[in-house]
Amino acid sequence: MDFINQEDILKLLLAMLLGGLIGAEREYRSKSAGLRTTILICVGSALFTIVSRRFSDDERIAANIVNGIGFLGAGIIFRQETSVKGLTTAATIWAVAAIGMALGGGFYDLAVGGFLVIGTTLLVLPVLAGRITRVNQARQYRIVTAFENRSLDHYETVFREYGLHPQRQIQQRIGRDIIGRWRVNGPEKAHERCIQRLLNDPNVKEFEF
């Protein structure tokens, strides 16, 4: 065995390049797993795979890589009020690790193919997702108003007037006020028109959207 295995060095450099390109996109979008993180994950996965092949223990170390990346991804995901953040970033580092493992195993075609698919997903699909969101999006509304009979029904009627579809969630009465919460689906422009009306409603004491 040569002291320096040129192919293994090439694998690590390719892992640095492909992981860095994906990380650059994440860095541009100000995500928690940016340029350095994706490079380290891709190179580390490739390095572990190379070492496992030298020890002839491919399956066990490969499984440990997947488990380790799973723990790392779980640390990125967090719940924010009624939504979950970090799922795409967690999935990205999981996919980057797969690229590194493919490179470490010498499967260059799989690594490059995976990189192209992942890159296309991150660059192109957000445009399509944005268009879908403009057609239909879900928003959380919270309205605080004076307690009156059918006061919350009134606001559900307002939502429907603008072509929105409200789903009533937890309601709460505190003193003379009643707090209504809804998950509302509908076109982006319909949301904007409805929000403007509610912002100018003198009976609304607090409004979150």
Protein Blocks (a to p, Z undefined) as FASTA:
>chain_A
ZZbafklmmmmmmmmmmmmmmmmmmmmnopablfklmmmmmmmmmmmmmmmmmnopmklm
mmmmmmmmmmmmmmmpccehjacehklmmmmmmmmmmmmmmmmnopaklmmmmmmmmmmm
mmmmmmmmmmmmmmpccddddddddddehklmmmmmmmmmnopacdddddddehjbccdd
dddeddfklmmmmmmmmmmmmklmbdcZZ
